Amino acid sequence: MVVKPKFGNWLSVETFNALDKYILITMEKPWKIIEPNVSNKPAIIKFNYNMDLNNLNQKFNGFEPFITENYAIVGIGGGTA
């Protein structure tokens, strides 16, 4: 289910803490900023710095077996998240 984006300070922390299970796509700096405030840690964290299609396919294939109806996939950070 696609949800309309929300904007504001620390909304990602509130969202992560409310999720059941999730996979996080991010970069190291944004994660280091919010990680101390996230009590519900992601099942998988993938750091992405490359938008090349082959790279994205490899990342997806790495966590595809974990994706079920109970998982959310979320991204935080700049353009590569």
Distance bins in CASP14 RR format, pairs under 12 A and 6 or more apart:
PFRMAT RR
TARGET T0000
AUTHOR 0000-0000-0000
RMODE 2
METHOD distances of the structure
MODEL  1
1 69 0 0 0 0 1 0 0 0 0 0 0
1 72 0 0 0 0 1 0 0 0 0 0 0
1 73 0 0 0 0 0 1 0 0 0 0 0
2 72 0 0 0 0 0 1 0 0 0 0 0
2 73 0 0 0 0 0 1 0 0 0 0 0
3 11 0 0 0 0 0 1 0 0 0 0 0
3 15 0 0 0 0 1 0 0 0 0 0 0
3 18 0 0 0 0 0 1 0 0 0 0 0
3 19 0 0 0 0 0 1 0 0 0 0 0
3 72 0 0 0 0 1 0 0 0 0 0 0
3 73 0 0 0 0 0 1 0 0 0 0 0
3 74 0 0 0 0 0 1 0 0 0 0 0
5 11 0 0 0 0 1 0 0 0 0 0 0
5 12 0 0 0 0 0 1 0 0 0 0 0
5 15 0 0 0 0 0 1 0 0 0 0 0
5 74 0 0 0 0 0 1 0 0 0 0 0
5 75 0 0 0 0 0 1 0 0 0 0 0
5 76 0 0 0 0 0 1 0 0 0 0 0
6 12 0 0 0 0 1 0 0 0 0 0 0
6 14 0 0 0 0 1 0 0 0 0 0 0
6 15 1 0 0 1 0 0 0 0 0 0 0
6 18 0 0 0 0 0 1 0 0 0 0 0
7 15 0 0 0 0 0 1 0 0 0 0 0
8 14 0 0 0 0 1 0 0 0 0 0 0
8 15 0 0 0 0 0 1 0 0 0 0 0
9 33 0 0 0 0 0 1 0 0 0 0 0
9 34 0 0 0 0 0 1 0 0 0 0 0
9 37 0 0 0 0 0 1 0 0 0 0 0
10 16 0 0 0 0 0 1 0 0 0 0 0
10 17 0 0 0 0 0 1 0 0 0 0 0
10 33 0 0 0 0 0 1 0 0 0 0 0
10 34 1 0 0 1 0 0 0 0 0 0 0
10 36 0 0 0 0 0 1 0 0 0 0 0
10 37 1 0 0 1 0 0 0 0 0 0 0
10 38 0 0 0 0 0 1 0 0 0 0 0
10 76 0 0 0 0 0 1 0 0 0 0 0
11 17 0 0 0 0 0 1 0 0 0 0 0
11 18 0 0 0 0 0 1 0 0 0 0 0
11 34 0 0 0 0 0 1 0 0 0 0 0
11 37 0 0 0 0 0 1 0 0 0 0 0
11 74 0 0 0 0 0 1 0 0 0 0 0
11 76 0 0 0 0 0 1 0 0 0 0 0
12 18 0 0 0 0 0 1 0 0 0 0 0
12 19 0 0 0 0 0 1 0 0 0 0 0
12 22 0 0 0 0 0 1 0 0 0 0 0
12 24 0 0 0 0 1 0 0 0 0 0 0
12 26 0 0 0 0 1 0 0 0 0 0 0
12 30 0 0 0 0 1 0 0 0 0 0 0
12 31 0 0 0 0 0 1 0 0 0 0 0
12 33 0 0 0 0 1 0 0 0 0 0 0
12 34 1 0 1 0 0 0 0 0 0 0 0
12 35 0 0 0 0 0 1 0 0 0 0 0
12 37 0 0 0 0 1 0 0 0 0 0 0
12 38 0 0 0 0 1 0 0 0 0 0 0
12 40 0 0 0 0 0 1 0 0 0 0 0
12 42 0 0 0 0 0 1 0 0 0 0 0
12 74 1 0 0 1 0 0 0 0 0 0 0
12 75 0 0 0 0 1 0 0 0 0 0 0
12 76 1 0 1 0 0 0 0 0 0 0 0
12 77 0 0 0 0 1 0 0 0 0 0 0
12 81 0 0 0 0 0 1 0 0 0 0 0
13 19 0 0 0 0 0 1 0 0 0 0 0
13 30 0 0 0 0 0 1 0 0 0 0 0
13 31 0 0 0 0 0 1 0 0 0 0 0
13 33 0 0 0 0 1 0 0 0 0 0 0
13 34 1 0 1 0 0 0 0 0 0 0 0
13 35 0 0 0 0 1 0 0 0 0 0 0
13 36 0 0 0 0 1 0 0 0 0 0 0
13 37 1 0 1 0 0 0 0 0 0 0 0
13 38 1 0 1 0 0 0 0 0 0 0 0
13 39 0 0 0 0 1 0 0 0 0 0 0
13 40 0 0 0 0 1 0 0 0 0 0 0
13 41 0 0 0 0 0 1 0 0 0 0 0
13 74 0 0 0 0 0 1 0 0 0 0 0
13 76 0 0 0 0 1 0 0 0 0 0 0
14 34 0 0 0 0 0 1 0 0 0 0 0
14 37 0 0 0 0 1 0 0 0 0 0 0
14 38 0 0 0 0 1 0 0 0 0 0 0
14 39 0 0 0 0 0 1 0 0 0 0 0
14 40 0 0 0 0 0 1 0 0 0 0 0
15 22 0 0 0 0 1 0 0 0 0 0 0
15 24 0 0 0 0 0 1 0 0 0 0 0
15 34 0 0 0 0 0 1 0 0 0 0 0
15 37 0 0 0 0 0 1 0 0 0 0 0
15 38 0 0 0 0 1 0 0 0 0 0 0
15 40 0 0 0 0 1 0 0 0 0 0 0
15 42 0 0 0 0 0 1 0 0 0 0 0
15 72 0 0 0 0 1 0 0 0 0 0 0
15 74 1 0 0 1 0 0 0 0 0 0 0
15 75 0 0 0 0 0 1 0 0 0 0 0
15 76 0 0 0 0 1 0 0 0 0 0 0
16 22 1 0 0 1 0 0 0 0 0 0 0
16 23 0 0 0 0 0 1 0 0 0 0 0
16 24 1 0 0 1 0 0 0 0 0 0 0
16 26 0 0 0 0 0 1 0 0 0 0 0
16 31 0 0 0 0 0 1 0 0 0 0 0
16 34 1 0 0 1 0 0 0 0 0 0 0
16 35 0 0 0 0 1 0 0 0 0 0 0
16 37 0 0 0 0 1 0 0 0 0 0 0
16 38 1 0 1 0 0 0 0 0 0 0 0
16 39 0 0 0 0 1 0 0 0 0 0 0
16 40 1 0 1 0 0 0 0 0 0 0 0
16 41 0 0 0 0 1 0 0 0 0 0 0
16 42 1 0 0 1 0 0 0 0 0 0 0
16 43 0 0 0 0 0 1 0 0 0 0 0
16 45 0 0 0 0 0 1 0 0 0 0 0
16 72 0 0 0 0 1 0 0 0 0 0 0
16 74 1 0 0 1 0 0 0 0 0 0 0
16 75 0 0 0 0 0 1 0 0 0 0 0
16 76 0 0 0 0 1 0 0 0 0 0 0
17 34 0 0 0 0 0 1 0 0 0 0 0
17 37 0 0 0 0 1 0 0 0 0 0 0
17 38 1 0 0 1 0 0 0 0 0 0 0
17 39 1 0 1 0 0 0 0 0 0 0 0
17 40 1 0 1 0 0 0 0 0 0 0 0
17 41 0 0 0 0 1 0 0 0 0 0 0
17 42 0 0 0 0 0 1 0 0 0 0 0
18 38 0 0 0 0 0 1 0 0 0 0 0
18 39 0 0 0 0 0 1 0 0 0 0 0
18 40 1 0 0 1 0 0 0 0 0 0 0
18 72 0 0 0 0 0 1 0 0 0 0 0
18 74 0 0 0 0 0 1 0 0 0 0 0
19 38 0 0 0 0 0 1 0 0 0 0 0
19 39 0 0 0 0 0 1 0 0 0 0 0
19 40 1 0 0 1 0 0 0 0 0 0 0
19 41 0 0 0 0 0 1 0 0 0 0 0
19 42 0 0 0 0 1 0 0 0 0 0 0
19 43 0 0 0 0 1 0 0 0 0 0 0
19 70 0 0 0 0 1 0 0 0 0 0 0
19 71 0 0 0 0 1 0 0 0 0 0 0
19 72 1 0 1 0 0 0 0 0 0 0 0
19 73 0 0 0 0 0 1 0 0 0 0 0
19 74 1 0 0 1 0 0 0 0 0 0 0
19 75 0 0 0 0 0 1 0 0 0 0 0
20 40 0 0 0 0 1 0 0 0 0 0 0
20 42 0 0 0 0 0 1 0 0 0 0 0
20 43 0 0 0 0 1 0 0 0 0 0 0
20 68 0 0 0 0 0 1 0 0 0 0 0
20 69 0 0 0 0 0 1 0 0 0 0 0
20 70 1 0 1 0 0 0 0 0 0 0 0
20 71 1 0 0 1 0 0 0 0 0 0 0
20 72 1 0 0 1 0 0 0 0 0 0 0
21 40 0 0 0 0 1 0 0 0 0 0 0
21 41 0 0 0 0 0 1 0 0 0 0 0
21 42 0 0 0 0 1 0 0 0 0 0 0
21 43 1 0 1 0 0 0 0 0 0 0 0
21 44 0 0 0 0 1 0 0 0 0 0 0
21 63 0 0 0 0 0 1 0 0 0 0 0
21 66 0 0 0 0 1 0 0 0 0 0 0
21 67 0 0 0 0 1 0 0 0 0 0 0
21 68 0 0 0 0 1 0 0 0 0 0 0
21 69 0 0 0 0 0 1 0 0 0 0 0
21 70 1 0 1 0 0 0 0 0 0 0 0
21 71 1 0 1 0 0 0 0 0 0 0 0
21 72 1 0 0 1 0 0 0 0 0 0 0
21 73 0 0 0 0 0 1 0 0 0 0 0
21 74 0 0 0 0 0 1 0 0 0 0 0
22 38 0 0 0 0 0 1 0 0 0 0 0
22 40 0 0 0 0 1 0 0 0 0 0 0
22 41 0 0 0 0 1 0 0 0 0 0 0
22 42 1 0 1 0 0 0 0 0 0 0 0
22 43 1 0 0 1 0 0 0 0 0 0 0
22 44 0 0 0 0 1 0 0 0 0 0 0
22 45 0 0 0 0 1 0 0 0 0 0 0
22 46 0 0 0 0 0 1 0 0 0 0 0
22 63 0 0 0 0 0 1 0 0 0 0 0
22 66 0 0 0 0 0 1 0 0 0 0 0
22 67 0 0 0 0 0 1 0 0 0 0 0
22 68 0 0 0 0 0 1 0 0 0 0 0
22 70 0 0 0 0 1 0 0 0 0 0 0
22 71 1 0 0 1 0 0 0 0 0 0 0
22 72 1 0 1 0 0 0 0 0 0 0 0
22 73 1 0 0 1 0 0 0 0 0 0 0
22 74 1 0 1 0 0 0 0 0 0 0 0
22 75 0 0 0 0 1 0 0 0 0 0 0
22 76 0 0 0 0 0 1 0 0 0 0 0
23 41 0 0 0 0 0 1 0 0 0 0 0
23 42 1 0 0 1 0 0 0 0 0 0 0
23 43 1 0 0 1 0 0 0 0 0 0 0
23 44 1 0 1 0 0 0 0 0 0 0 0
23 45 1 0 0 1 0 0 0 0 0 0 0
23 46 1 0 0 1 0 0 0 0 0 0 0
23 48 0 0 0 0 0 1 0 0 0 0 0
23 59 0 0 0 0 0 1 0 0 0 0 0
23 60 0 0 0 0 1 0 0 0 0 0 0
23 62 0 0 0 0 0 1 0 0 0 0 0
23 63 1 0 1 0 0 0 0 0 0 0 0
23 64 0 0 0 0 0 1 0 0 0 0 0
23 65 0 0 0 0 0 1 0 0 0 0 0
23 66 1 0 0 1 0 0 0 0 0 0 0
23 67 1 0 0 1 0 0 0 0 0 0 0
23 68 0 0 0 0 0 1 0 0 0 0 0
23 70 0 0 0 0 0 1 0 0 0 0 0
23 71 1 0 0 1 0 0 0 0 0 0 0
23 72 1 0 0 1 0 0 0 0 0 0 0
23 73 1 0 1 0 0 0 0 0 0 0 0
23 74 1 0 0 1 0 0 0 0 0 0 0
23 75 0 0 0 0 1 0 0 0 0 0 0
23 81 0 0 0 0 0 1 0 0 0 0 0
24 30 0 0 0 0 1 0 0 0 0 0 0
24 31 1 0 0 1 0 0 0 0 0 0 0
24 34 0 0 0 0 0 1 0 0 0 0 0
24 35 0 0 0 0 1 0 0 0 0 0 0
24 38 0 0 0 0 1 0 0 0 0 0 0
24 40 0 0 0 0 0 1 0 0 0 0 0
24 41 0 0 0 0 1 0 0 0 0 0 0
24 42 1 1 0 0 0 0 0 0 0 0 0
24 43 0 0 0 0 1 0 0 0 0 0 0
24 44 1 0 0 1 0 0 0 0 0 0 0
24 45 1 0 1 0 0 0 0 0 0 0 0
24 46 1 0 0 1 0 0 0 0 0 0 0
24 47 0 0 0 0 1 0 0 0 0 0 0
24 48 0 0 0 0 0 1 0 0 0 0 0
24 59 0 0 0 0 0 1 0 0 0 0 0
24 63 0 0 0 0 0 1 0 0 0 0 0
24 71 0 0 0 0 0 1 0 0 0 0 0
24 72 0 0 0 0 1 0 0 0 0 0 0
24 73 0 0 0 0 1 0 0 0 0 0 0
24 74 1 0 1 0 0 0 0 0 0 0 0
24 75 1 0 0 1 0 0 0 0 0 0 0
24 76 1 0 0 1 0 0 0 0 0 0 0
24 77 0 0 0 0 0 1 0 0 0 0 0
24 81 0 0 0 0 1 0 0 0 0 0 0
25 31 0 0 0 0 0 1 0 0 0 0 0
25 42 0 0 0 0 1 0 0 0 0 0 0
25 44 0 0 0 0 1 0 0 0 0 0 0
25 45 0 0 0 0 1 0 0 0 0 0 0
25 46 1 0 1 0 0 0 0 0 0 0 0
25 47 0 0 0 0 1 0 0 0 0 0 0
25 48 1 0 1 0 0 0 0 0 0 0 0
25 49 0 0 0 0 0 1 0 0 0 0 0
25 51 0 0 0 0 0 1 0 0 0 0 0
25 55 0 0 0 0 0 1 0 0 0 0 0
25 56 0 0 0 0 1 0 0 0 0 0 0
25 59 1 0 0 1 0 0 0 0 0 0 0
25 60 0 0 0 0 1 0 0 0 0 0 0
25 62 0 0 0 0 0 1 0 0 0 0 0
25 63 0 0 0 0 1 0 0 0 0 0 0
25 72 0 0 0 0 0 1 0 0 0 0 0
25 73 1 0 0 1 0 0 0 0 0 0 0
25 74 1 0 0 1 0 0 0 0 0 0 0
25 75 1 0 1 0 0 0 0 0 0 0 0
25 76 0 0 0 0 1 0 0 0 0 0 0
25 77 0 0 0 0 1 0 0 0 0 0 0
25 78 0 0 0 0 0 1 0 0 0 0 0
25 79 0 0 0 0 0 1 0 0 0 0 0
25 80 0 0 0 0 1 0 0 0 0 0 0
25 81 1 0 1 0 0 0 0 0 0 0 0
26 32 0 0 0 0 1 0 0 0 0 0 0
26 33 0 0 0 0 0 1 0 0 0 0 0
26 34 0 0 0 0 1 0 0 0 0 0 0
26 35 0 0 0 0 1 0 0 0 0 0 0
26 38 0 0 0 0 0 1 0 0 0 0 0
26 42 0 0 0 0 1 0 0 0 0 0 0
26 44 0 0 0 0 0 1 0 0 0 0 0
26 45 1 0 0 1 0 0 0 0 0 0 0
26 46 1 0 0 1 0 0 0 0 0 0 0
26 47 1 0 0 1 0 0 0 0 0 0 0
26 48 1 0 0 1 0 0 0 0 0 0 0
26 49 0 0 0 0 0 1 0 0 0 0 0
26 59 0 0 0 0 0 1 0 0 0 0 0
26 73 0 0 0 0 0 1 0 0 0 0 0
26 74 0 0 0 0 1 0 0 0 0 0 0
26 75 1 0 1 0 0 0 0 0 0 0 0
26 76 1 0 1 0 0 0 0 0 0 0 0
26 77 1 0 1 0 0 0 0 0 0 0 0
26 78 0 0 0 0 1 0 0 0 0 0 0
26 79 0 0 0 0 0 1 0 0 0 0 0
26 80 0 0 0 0 1 0 0 0 0 0 0
26 81 1 0 1 0 0 0 0 0 0 0 0
27 33 0 0 0 0 0 1 0 0 0 0 0
27 34 0 0 0 0 0 1 0 0 0 0 0
27 45 0 0 0 0 0 1 0 0 0 0 0
27 46 0 0 0 0 0 1 0 0 0 0 0
27 47 1 0 1 0 0 0 0 0 0 0 0
27 48 1 0 0 1 0 0 0 0 0 0 0
27 49 1 0 0 1 0 0 0 0 0 0 0
27 50 0 0 0 0 0 1 0 0 0 0 0
27 75 0 0 0 0 1 0 0 0 0 0 0
27 76 0 0 0 0 1 0 0 0 0 0 0
27 77 1 0 1 0 0 0 0 0 0 0 0
27 78 1 0 0 1 0 0 0 0 0 0 0
27 79 0 0 0 0 1 0 0 0 0 0 0
27 80 1 0 0 1 0 0 0 0 0 0 0
27 81 1 0 0 1 0 0 0 0 0 0 0
28 34 0 0 0 0 0 1 0 0 0 0 0
28 35 0 0 0 0 1 0 0 0 0 0 0
28 45 0 0 0 0 1 0 0 0 0 0 0
28 46 0 0 0 0 0 1 0 0 0 0 0
28 47 1 0 1 0 0 0 0 0 0 0 0
28 48 0 0 0 0 0 1 0 0 0 0 0
28 49 0 0 0 0 1 0 0 0 0 0 0
28 76 0 0 0 0 0 1 0 0 0 0 0
28 77 0 0 0 0 0 1 0 0 0 0 0
28 78 0 0 0 0 0 1 0 0 0 0 0
28 80 0 0 0 0 0 1 0 0 0 0 0
28 81 0 0 0 0 0 1 0 0 0 0 0
29 35 0 0 0 0 0 1 0 0 0 0 0
29 47 0 0 0 0 1 0 0 0 0 0 0
29 49 0 0 0 0 0 1 0 0 0 0 0
29 76 0 0 0 0 0 1 0 0 0 0 0
29 77 0 0 0 0 1 0 0 0 0 0 0
29 78 0 0 0 0 1 0 0 0 0 0 0
29 80 0 0 0 0 0 1 0 0 0 0 0
29 81 0 0 0 0 0 1 0 0 0 0 0
30 38 0 0 0 0 0 1 0 0 0 0 0
30 45 0 0 0 0 0 1 0 0 0 0 0
30 47 0 0 0 0 1 0 0 0 0 0 0
30 48 0 0 0 0 0 1 0 0 0 0 0
30 74 0 0 0 0 0 1 0 0 0 0 0
30 75 0 0 0 0 1 0 0 0 0 0 0
30 76 1 0 1 0 0 0 0 0 0 0 0
30 77 1 0 1 0 0 0 0 0 0 0 0
30 78 1 0 0 1 0 0 0 0 0 0 0
30 79 0 0 0 0 0 1 0 0 0 0 0
30 80 0 0 0 0 0 1 0 0 0 0 0
30 81 1 0 0 1 0 0 0 0 0 0 0
31 37 0 0 0 0 0 1 0 0 0 0 0
31 38 0 0 0 0 1 0 0 0 0 0 0
31 41 0 0 0 0 0 1 0 0 0 0 0
31 42 0 0 0 0 1 0 0 0 0 0 0
31 45 1 0 0 1 0 0 0 0 0 0 0
31 46 0 0 0 0 0 1 0 0 0 0 0
31 47 1 0 0 1 0 0 0 0 0 0 0
31 48 0 0 0 0 0 1 0 0 0 0 0
31 74 0 0 0 0 0 1 0 0 0 0 0
31 75 0 0 0 0 1 0 0 0 0 0 0
31 76 1 0 0 1 0 0 0 0 0 0 0
31 77 0 0 0 0 1 0 0 0 0 0 0
31 78 0 0 0 0 0 1 0 0 0 0 0
31 81 0 0 0 0 1 0 0 0 0 0 0
32 38 0 0 0 0 0 1 0 0 0 0 0
32 45 0 0 0 0 0 1 0 0 0 0 0
32 47 0 0 0 0 0 1 0 0 0 0 0
32 76 0 0 0 0 0 1 0 0 0 0 0
32 77 0 0 0 0 0 1 0 0 0 0 0
33 76 0 0 0 0 1 0 0 0 0 0 0
33 77 0 0 0 0 1 0 0 0 0 0 0
34 40 0 0 0 0 0 1 0 0 0 0 0
34 41 0 0 0 0 0 1 0 0 0 0 0
34 42 0 0 0 0 0 1 0 0 0 0 0
34 45 0 0 0 0 0 1 0 0 0 0 0
34 74 0 0 0 0 0 1 0 0 0 0 0
34 75 0 0 0 0 0 1 0 0 0 0 0
34 76 1 0 0 1 0 0 0 0 0 0 0
34 77 0 0 0 0 1 0 0 0 0 0 0
35 41 0 0 0 0 1 0 0 0 0 0 0
35 42 0 0 0 0 1 0 0 0 0 0 0
35 45 0 0 0 0 1 0 0 0 0 0 0
35 76 0 0 0 0 0 1 0 0 0 0 0
38 45 0 0 0 0 0 1 0 0 0 0 0
38 74 0 0 0 0 0 1 0 0 0 0 0
38 76 0 0 0 0 0 1 0 0 0 0 0
40 72 0 0 0 0 0 1 0 0 0 0 0
40 74 0 0 0 0 0 1 0 0 0 0 0
42 63 0 0 0 0 0 1 0 0 0 0 0
42 66 0 0 0 0 0 1 0 0 0 0 0
42 71 0 0 0 0 1 0 0 0 0 0 0
42 72 0 0 0 0 1 0 0 0 0 0 0
42 73 0 0 0 0 1 0 0 0 0 0 0
42 74 1 0 0 1 0 0 0 0 0 0 0
42 75 0 0 0 0 1 0 0 0 0 0 0
42 76 0 0 0 0 0 1 0 0 0 0 0
43 63 0 0 0 0 1 0 0 0 0 0 0
43 65 0 0 0 0 0 1 0 0 0 0 0
43 66 1 0 0 1 0 0 0 0 0 0 0
43 67 0 0 0 0 0 1 0 0 0 0 0
43 68 0 0 0 0 0 1 0 0 0 0 0
43 70 0 0 0 0 1 0 0 0 0 0 0
43 71 1 0 0 1 0 0 0 0 0 0 0
43 72 0 0 0 0 1 0 0 0 0 0 0
43 73 0 0 0 0 0 1 0 0 0 0 0
43 74 0 0 0 0 0 1 0 0 0 0 0
44 59 0 0 0 0 0 1 0 0 0 0 0
44 60 0 0 0 0 0 1 0 0 0 0 0
44 62 0 0 0 0 1 0 0 0 0 0 0
44 63 1 0 1 0 0 0 0 0 0 0 0
44 64 0 0 0 0 0 1 0 0 0 0 0
44 65 0 0 0 0 0 1 0 0 0 0 0
44 66 1 0 0 1 0 0 0 0 0 0 0
44 67 0 0 0 0 1 0 0 0 0 0 0
44 71 0 0 0 0 1 0 0 0 0 0 0
44 72 0 0 0 0 0 1 0 0 0 0 0
44 73 0 0 0 0 1 0 0 0 0 0 0
44 74 0 0 0 0 0 1 0 0 0 0 0
44 75 0 0 0 0 0 1 0 0 0 0 0
45 59 0 0 0 0 0 1 0 0 0 0 0
45 63 0 0 0 0 1 0 0 0 0 0 0
45 73 0 0 0 0 0 1 0 0 0 0 0
45 74 0 0 0 0 0 1 0 0 0 0 0
45 75 0 0 0 0 0 1 0 0 0 0 0
45 76 0 0 0 0 0 1 0 0 0 0 0
45 81 0 0 0 0 0 1 0 0 0 0 0
46 55 0 0 0 0 0 1 0 0 0 0 0
46 56 0 0 0 0 0 1 0 0 0 0 0
46 58 0 0 0 0 0 1 0 0 0 0 0
46 59 1 0 1 0 0 0 0 0 0 0 0
46 60 0 0 0 0 1 0 0 0 0 0 0
46 61 0 0 0 0 0 1 0 0 0 0 0
46 62 0 0 0 0 1 0 0 0 0 0 0
46 63 1 0 0 1 0 0 0 0 0 0 0
46 64 0 0 0 0 0 1 0 0 0 0 0
46 66 0 0 0 0 0 1 0 0 0 0 0
46 73 0 0 0 0 1 0 0 0 0 0 0
46 74 0 0 0 0 0 1 0 0 0 0 0
46 75 0 0 0 0 1 0 0 0 0 0 0
46 76 0 0 0 0 0 1 0 0 0 0 0
46 80 0 0 0 0 0 1 0 0 0 0 0
46 81 0 0 0 0 1 0 0 0 0 0 0
47 55 0 0 0 0 0 1 0 0 0 0 0
47 59 0 0 0 0 1 0 0 0 0 0 0
47 75 0 0 0 0 0 1 0 0 0 0 0
47 76 0 0 0 0 0 1 0 0 0 0 0
47 77 0 0 0 0 0 1 0 0 0 0 0
47 78 0 0 0 0 0 1 0 0 0 0 0
47 80 0 0 0 0 1 0 0 0 0 0 0
47 81 0 0 0 0 1 0 0 0 0 0 0
48 55 1 0 0 1 0 0 0 0 0 0 0
48 56 1 0 0 1 0 0 0 0 0 0 0
48 58 0 0 0 0 0 1 0 0 0 0 0
48 59 1 0 0 1 0 0 0 0 0 0 0
48 60 0 0 0 0 0 1 0 0 0 0 0
48 63 0 0 0 0 0 1 0 0 0 0 0
48 75 0 0 0 0 1 0 0 0 0 0 0
48 76 0 0 0 0 0 1 0 0 0 0 0
48 77 0 0 0 0 1 0 0 0 0 0 0
48 78 0 0 0 0 1 0 0 0 0 0 0
48 79 0 0 0 0 1 0 0 0 0 0 0
48 80 1 0 1 0 0 0 0 0 0 0 0
48 81 1 0 0 1 0 0 0 0 0 0 0
49 55 0 0 0 0 1 0 0 0 0 0 0
49 56 0 0 0 0 0 1 0 0 0 0 0
49 59 0 0 0 0 0 1 0 0 0 0 0
49 77 0 0 0 0 0 1 0 0 0 0 0
49 78 0 0 0 0 0 1 0 0 0 0 0
49 79 0 0 0 0 0 1 0 0 0 0 0
49 80 1 0 1 0 0 0 0 0 0 0 0
49 81 0 0 0 0 0 1 0 0 0 0 0
50 56 0 0 0 0 1 0 0 0 0 0 0
50 57 0 0 0 0 0 1 0 0 0 0 0
50 58 0 0 0 0 1 0 0 0 0 0 0
50 59 0 0 0 0 1 0 0 0 0 0 0
50 79 0 0 0 0 0 1 0 0 0 0 0
50 80 1 0 0 1 0 0 0 0 0 0 0
51 57 0 0 0 0 0 1 0 0 0 0 0
51 59 0 0 0 0 0 1 0 0 0 0 0
51 78 0 0 0 0 0 1 0 0 0 0 0
51 79 1 0 0 1 0 0 0 0 0 0 0
51 80 1 0 1 0 0 0 0 0 0 0 0
51 81 0 0 0 0 0 1 0 0 0 0 0
52 58 0 0 0 0 1 0 0 0 0 0 0
52 59 0 0 0 0 0 1 0 0 0 0 0
52 80 0 0 0 0 0 1 0 0 0 0 0
53 59 0 0 0 0 0 1 0 0 0 0 0
53 60 0 0 0 0 0 1 0 0 0 0 0
54 60 0 0 0 0 0 1 0 0 0 0 0
54 61 0 0 0 0 0 1 0 0 0 0 0
55 61 0 0 0 0 0 1 0 0 0 0 0
55 62 0 0 0 0 0 1 0 0 0 0 0
55 80 0 0 0 0 1 0 0 0 0 0 0
56 62 0 0 0 0 0 1 0 0 0 0 0
56 63 0 0 0 0 0 1 0 0 0 0 0
56 80 0 0 0 0 1 0 0 0 0 0 0
56 81 0 0 0 0 0 1 0 0 0 0 0
57 63 0 0 0 0 0 1 0 0 0 0 0
57 64 0 0 0 0 1 0 0 0 0 0 0
58 64 0 0 0 0 0 1 0 0 0 0 0
59 73 0 0 0 0 0 1 0 0 0 0 0
59 80 0 0 0 0 0 1 0 0 0 0 0
59 81 0 0 0 0 0 1 0 0 0 0 0
60 66 0 0 0 0 0 1 0 0 0 0 0
60 67 0 0 0 0 1 0 0 0 0 0 0
60 73 0 0 0 0 1 0 0 0 0 0 0
61 67 0 0 0 0 0 1 0 0 0 0 0
63 71 0 0 0 0 1 0 0 0 0 0 0
63 73 0 0 0 0 1 0 0 0 0 0 0
64 71 0 0 0 0 0 1 0 0 0 0 0
64 73 0 0 0 0 0 1 0 0 0 0 0
65 71 0 0 0 0 0 1 0 0 0 0 0
66 72 0 0 0 0 0 1 0 0 0 0 0
66 73 0 0 0 0 1 0 0 0 0 0 0
67 73 1 0 0 1 0 0 0 0 0 0 0
73 81 0 0 0 0 0 1 0 0 0 0 0
74 81 0 0 0 0 1 0 0 0 0 0 0
75 81 1 0 1 0 0 0 0 0 0 0 0
END
